[in-house]
Amino acid sequence: MPVIVVANPKGGAGKSTLSLVLGTSLASQGATVTLIDCDPNRPIVDWKSGPSKSNVRVIGDVTESTVISVIQEEAKARQFVVVDLEGTASRLVSRAIARASLVLIPLQGSAGDARQASRAVGLIREEEELVERKIPFRLIFTRTSAAIPTRIERKIIASLEAASIPSFQTHLHERSAYKAMFVDKLALDELDPATVNGLEAARENAMKLAFELVSVATKAKEAA
């Protein structure tokens, strides 16, 4: 089953938010999902300690010596495995990327984030040489405006297209609902629209992103 690795050597790019939104959205549609939390702060492990009834399985305390075996075992049992990596270039990160069916690289619309995303692409290229296979990847913009993209975002998107670097069409928009997931420790479909602004729009954005993920992952599998 697809192993989706979320990687960017820069902290604060939105890896944990993207992982949690995708994992819980897929689970809400009936998919069996494991989220492997490799972030040292364990934000998804902390989320799972709350009242959410989502059937996602969350695993923490994964080390560089165990990450491959954990990924392999979960991939045998679940339809999707989503790995939220730490924000650094480490052996754990490289080993997880080597097992990926698809690597997602979240970035915000800034020159600094674009440079760090390029580093992530470089890490993927290095792992491709080691495992002797192509590792599919996509960049995903996070915390963008749902209304009007900024001038910098437009320039970065244009440069990515010119360089033929694959990116998701769907962005993970800036939504208070995504922050509320971690605060209330609930999935999007469990949050109360009376207390969370823009919840319906966040749900639509998350589901569109999940559907694009399924499409991209399916095509990557067919091309493998």
C-alpha positions as CSV (number, residue, x, y, z in Angstrom):
1,M,0.0,0.0,0.0
2,P,1.2,3.6,-0.6
3,V,3.8,5.0,1.8
4,I,3.4,8.8,1.8
5,V,6.5,10.5,3.3
6,V,6.2,14.2,4.2
7,A,9.6,15.7,4.2
8,N,11.3,19.1,4.3
9,P,14.6,19.9,6.1
10,K,13.1,23.2,7.3
11,G,11.0,23.2,10.5
12,G,7.7,25.0,10.4
13,A,6.9,24.2,6.8
14,G,3.6,22.5,7.7
15,K,4.6,18.9,7.7
16,S,2.6,17.8,10.7
17,T,-0.5,19.7,9.7
18,L,-0.4,18.3,6.2
19,S,0.2,14.8,7.6
20,L,-2.7,15.0,10.0
21,V,-5.1,16.6,7.6
22,L,-4.4,14.0,4.9
23,G,-4.5,11.1,7.2
24,T,-7.7,11.9,9.0
25,S,-9.4,13.0,5.7
26,L,-8.5,9.6,4.1
27,A,-9.7,7.8,7.3
28,S,-13.0,9.7,7.2
29,Q,-13.7,8.2,3.8
30,G,-13.2,4.7,5.2
31,A,-9.5,4.1,4.4
32,T,-7.3,2.4,6.9
33,V,-4.5,4.8,7.7
34,T,-1.3,4.8,9.9
35,L,0.4,8.0,10.8
36,I,4.0,7.6,11.8
37,D,5.1,10.6,13.9
38,C,8.9,11.2,13.6
39,D,8.8,14.8,14.7
40,P,10.8,15.1,18.0
41,N,7.9,17.2,19.5
42,R,5.4,14.4,18.6
43,P,2.5,16.7,17.7
44,I,0.5,13.9,16.1
45,V,1.1,11.5,19.1
46,D,-0.2,14.3,21.3
47,W,-3.2,14.8,19.1
48,K,-4.1,11.1,19.3
49,S,-4.1,11.4,23.2
50,G,-7.3,13.5,22.9
51,P,-10.9,12.6,22.4
52,S,-11.0,12.0,18.6
53,K,-12.8,8.9,17.4
54,S,-10.9,8.8,14.1
55,N,-9.7,5.3,13.3
56,V,-6.2,6.5,12.2
57,R,-3.4,4.5,13.9
58,V,-0.7,6.7,15.3
59,I,2.8,5.5,16.0
60,G,5.6,7.5,17.7
61,D,9.0,6.7,19.2
62,V,10.4,5.5,15.8
63,T,14.1,5.5,15.5
64,E,16.5,5.3,12.5
65,S,17.1,1.6,13.3
66,T,13.3,0.8,13.4
67,V,11.8,3.1,10.9
68,I,12.1,0.8,7.9
69,S,10.6,-2.2,9.7
70,V,7.7,-0.1,11.1
71,I,6.9,1.3,7.6
72,Q,7.0,-2.2,6.1
73,E,4.8,-3.8,8.7
74,E,2.2,-1.0,8.6
75,A,2.2,-1.0,4.7
76,K,1.2,-4.7,4.8
77,A,-1.8,-4.0,7.1
78,R,-3.1,-0.5,6.1
79,Q,-4.2,1.1,2.9
80,F,-2.1,4.3,3.5
81,V,0.9,4.9,5.6
82,V,1.8,8.6,6.2
83,V,5.2,9.4,7.7
84,D,5.7,12.9,9.2
85,L,9.4,13.4,9.3
86,E,11.6,15.6,11.5
87,G,12.7,19.0,10.1
88,T,16.3,18.0,9.5
89,A,18.4,16.0,7.1
90,S,19.2,12.8,9.1
91,R,19.7,9.1,8.6
92,L,16.1,8.5,9.8
93,V,14.9,10.9,7.1
94,S,16.9,9.3,4.4
95,R,15.8,5.8,5.3
96,A,12.1,6.8,5.3
97,I,12.5,8.5,1.9
98,A,14.1,5.3,0.6
99,R,10.9,3.4,1.4
100,A,8.5,6.0,0.0
101,S,5.9,5.4,-2.7
102,L,5.5,9.2,-2.9
103,V,7.3,12.1,-1.1
104,L,5.3,15.2,-0.3
105,I,7.4,18.4,0.2
106,P,5.3,21.1,1.9
107,L,6.5,24.7,1.5
108,Q,5.2,28.2,2.2
109,G,5.3,31.0,-0.4
110,S,8.7,32.4,0.5
111,A,12.1,32.4,-1.1
112,G,13.5,30.6,2.0
113,D,11.0,27.9,1.9
114,A,11.7,27.4,-1.8
115,R,15.4,26.9,-1.1
116,Q,14.7,24.4,1.6
117,A,12.3,22.5,-0.7
118,S,15.1,22.3,-3.2
119,R,17.2,20.7,-0.5
120,A,14.5,18.2,0.0
121,V,14.5,17.4,-3.7
122,G,18.3,16.9,-3.5
123,L,17.8,14.4,-0.7
124,I,15.4,12.5,-2.8
125,R,17.8,12.4,-5.7
126,E,20.6,11.1,-3.4
127,E,18.3,8.3,-2.2
128,E,17.3,7.4,-5.8
129,E,21.0,6.7,-6.5
130,L,21.2,4.4,-3.5
131,V,18.0,2.4,-4.1
132,E,18.4,2.5,-7.8
133,R,14.8,3.5,-8.5
134,K,12.9,6.7,-9.1
135,I,11.1,8.1,-6.0
136,P,8.1,10.1,-7.0
137,F,7.6,13.4,-5.3
138,R,5.4,16.5,-5.3
139,L,5.7,19.9,-3.8
140,I,2.6,21.2,-1.9
141,F,2.1,24.9,-1.0
142,T,0.8,25.3,2.6
143,R,-0.7,28.2,4.5
144,T,-1.7,30.0,1.3
145,S,-4.7,32.3,0.9
146,A,-7.7,30.7,-0.6
147,A,-8.6,33.9,-2.4
148,I,-5.6,35.5,-4.1
149,P,-2.1,34.1,-4.3
150,T,0.7,36.5,-3.4
151,R,3.1,37.9,-6.0
152,I,5.9,35.8,-4.5
153,E,3.8,32.7,-4.6
154,R,3.1,33.3,-8.3
155,K,6.8,33.8,-9.0
156,I,7.7,30.6,-7.2
157,I,5.0,28.6,-8.9
158,A,6.1,29.9,-12.3
159,S,9.8,29.0,-11.6
160,L,8.8,25.5,-10.5
161,E,6.8,25.0,-13.7
162,A,9.7,26.3,-15.8
163,A,12.0,23.8,-14.1
164,S,9.4,21.0,-14.6
165,I,9.3,20.3,-10.8
166,P,6.0,18.5,-10.1
167,S,3.6,20.2,-7.7
168,F,0.1,19.6,-6.4
169,Q,-2.6,21.7,-7.9
170,T,-4.3,21.9,-4.6
171,H,-2.8,24.0,-1.8
172,L,-3.3,23.5,1.9
173,H,-4.8,26.9,2.7
174,E,-4.4,28.9,5.9
175,R,-7.4,27.9,8.0
176,S,-8.1,28.2,11.7
177,A,-9.7,24.8,11.5
178,Y,-6.3,23.2,10.9
179,K,-5.0,24.8,14.1
180,A,-8.1,23.8,16.0
181,M,-7.5,20.1,15.1
182,F,-4.3,20.2,17.3
183,V,-5.9,22.3,20.0
184,D,-9.1,20.3,20.4
185,K,-7.4,17.0,19.3
186,L,-10.2,16.2,16.9
187,A,-10.5,15.4,13.2
188,L,-12.0,18.0,10.9
189,D,-15.3,16.2,10.7
190,E,-15.5,16.2,14.5
191,L,-15.0,19.9,15.0
192,D,-18.0,22.1,15.9
193,P,-18.8,24.6,13.2
194,A,-20.3,26.9,15.8
195,T,-16.9,27.4,17.4
196,V,-14.5,27.0,14.4
197,N,-14.5,29.7,11.7
198,G,-14.5,28.6,8.1
199,L,-14.8,24.9,9.0
200,E,-16.8,23.9,5.9
201,A,-14.2,25.5,3.6
202,A,-11.4,23.7,5.5
203,R,-13.2,20.4,5.0
204,E,-13.6,21.0,1.3
205,N,-10.0,22.0,0.9
206,A,-8.8,18.9,2.9
207,M,-10.9,16.5,0.9
208,K,-9.8,18.0,-2.4
209,L,-6.2,17.6,-1.3
210,A,-6.9,14.0,-0.2
211,F,-8.5,13.1,-3.6
212,E,-5.5,14.6,-5.5
213,L,-3.2,12.5,-3.3
214,V,-5.0,9.3,-4.2
215,S,-4.8,10.2,-7.9
216,V,-1.1,11.0,-7.8
217,A,-0.3,8.0,-5.6
218,T,-2.2,5.7,-8.0
219,K,-0.4,7.1,-11.1
220,A,2.9,6.7,-9.3
221,K,2.2,3.1,-8.5
222,E,1.2,2.4,-12.1
223,A,4.4,3.9,-13.4
224,A,6.6,2.0,-11.0
